[in-house]
Amino acid sequence: MTTKKSATANTEIRIGIADSSQELHISSELTQEKVVAAAKESMDKGEALLLTDVKGRQTLIPQSKIAFVEVGESEERKVGFASL
């Protein structure tokens, strides 16, 4: 059995929501630099942050509700067998 490996690593984005214990988790094909640039631009201009995930779904987060944005590369999940 073979698995399809993606040519590019996805970027994992975690966004804290102000006045809430909830967080948004988004996996995007954008680079870390582009996500950080979009977040900075959103905060500087006071506009909503628009992100598109790997399935093409768009998420719009009001700038006033963003508590933090954490950006990092997703780790490739390893599947295999181990001997004990």
C-alpha positions in Angstrom: 0.0 0.0 0.0 1.3 3.4 -0.9 0.4 6.8 0.4 0.4 10.0 -1.5 2.9 12.5 -0.1 2.3 16.2 -0.7 4.9 18.1 -2.6 4.8 21.0 -0.2 4.5 21.1 3.5 1.3 22.7 4.9 1.4 25.5 7.4 -0.5 25.0 10.6 -2.1 28.2 12.0 -3.5 28.5 15.5 -5.6 31.6 16.2 -6.7 32.6 19.7 -10.1 34.3 20.0 -10.4 37.2 22.4 -12.8 36.8 25.3 -13.1 33.0 24.6 -11.2 29.9 25.5 -11.7 28.6 21.9 -9.0 28.6 19.3 -9.1 28.2 15.5 -6.9 25.6 13.9 -6.3 26.0 10.2 -4.1 24.1 7.9 -3.1 26.2 4.8 -0.9 25.9 1.8 0.4 29.4 2.3 4.0 29.8 3.5 4.6 30.9 7.1 5.9 34.3 5.8 2.7 34.9 3.8 0.5 34.0 6.8 2.5 36.3 9.1 2.3 39.1 6.5 -1.5 38.7 6.2 -1.9 38.8 10.0 0.3 41.9 10.3 -1.6 43.7 7.5 -4.9 42.8 9.1 -3.8 44.2 12.5 -2.2 47.3 11.0 -5.3 48.2 8.9 -7.9 47.1 11.4 -9.4 44.8 8.9 -10.6 41.2 9.1 -8.1 38.4 8.5 -9.1 36.1 5.6 -7.4 32.7 5.4 -8.0 29.8 3.0 -7.4 26.2 4.2 -6.1 23.2 2.2 -9.6 22.2 1.2 -10.4 25.7 -0.2 -12.6 26.8 2.7 -12.3 30.4 3.7 -12.3 31.7 7.2 -12.8 35.3 8.1 -11.7 36.5 11.5 -12.5 40.0 12.8 -9.3 41.8 13.7 -10.8 42.9 17.0 -11.3 39.2 18.1 -7.8 38.0 17.3 -5.9 37.4 20.6 -2.8 35.7 19.0 -1.7 34.0 15.8 0.7 31.0 16.0 2.2 29.8 12.8 4.3 26.7 12.2 4.9 23.9 9.7 2.9 20.7 10.1 4.7 17.6 10.9 4.4 14.7 8.5 2.6 11.8 10.2 4.6 8.7 10.3 2.9 5.3 9.8 4.7 2.1 10.2 5.4 -0.9 12.3 7.7 -1.3 15.2 9.2 -4.4 16.7 8.9 -4.8 20.5 
